[in-house]
Amino acid sequence: MRVSVIGGGTITDEQADRATAVGRELGRRGHTVVCGGLGGTMAAVCRGAKAEGATTIGILPSSDPADANSHVDVAIATGLGHARNALVPMNGDGIIALAGGYGTLTEIGFALIEDRPVVGLETHDVAGIEPVDSPVAAVDRLEELVGARYS
C-alpha cells in the first residue's frame, strides 16, 4: 500500500528517530512512502524507508525536483507551495501523522475530508485520528484500517 506520512519540517532528534522508525517499519512491510519530500519528518521517514528498500515519493511545494531530500526516489515538483498539502494525503491509501504544526494539521484535515484513515503518533488531538503509541502500532493499525476499507 502507499502510506502518506506527514509531520513537521523542523523536528527534534527524538521526533526524527520516531519518523525514521516509522519509515523502517513501512519499508520492512513493503509499503511505499509518500511525503512532502523536504526535510525534518519527511527526510527522516524516507531515510528509514530507504534503509529497508522501500520506494519513496516526495510531493514538493516548489517547482524544482532537485529540492527533494536525498532519500526521495520520485520527486513530484508542484510549484503549489502549501497548496500541495492536499496532494500528500490524497496519494496515500492511509496516513500516519507525526508531530508537526499547521501544515501537518492541514494535511490531516484534507485526509479526513477525503475519508482516508489517519493514525496519529504524537500529533494533533483531532477527532477522526486513531491514536497509537509506537511506530509498529502505527503501521499495524493503519494496515487494519486500510484493509477494512477495501474488504
Secondary structure, DSSP 8 states (H G I E B T S, - for coil): -EEEEE--SS--HHHHHHHHHHHHHHHHTT-EEEE--SSTHHHHHHHHHHHTT--EEEEESSS-GGGS-TT-SEEEE---GGGGGGHHHHTSSEEEE-S--HHHHHHHHHHHHTT--EEESS----TTEEE-SSHHHHHHHHHHHHHHHH-
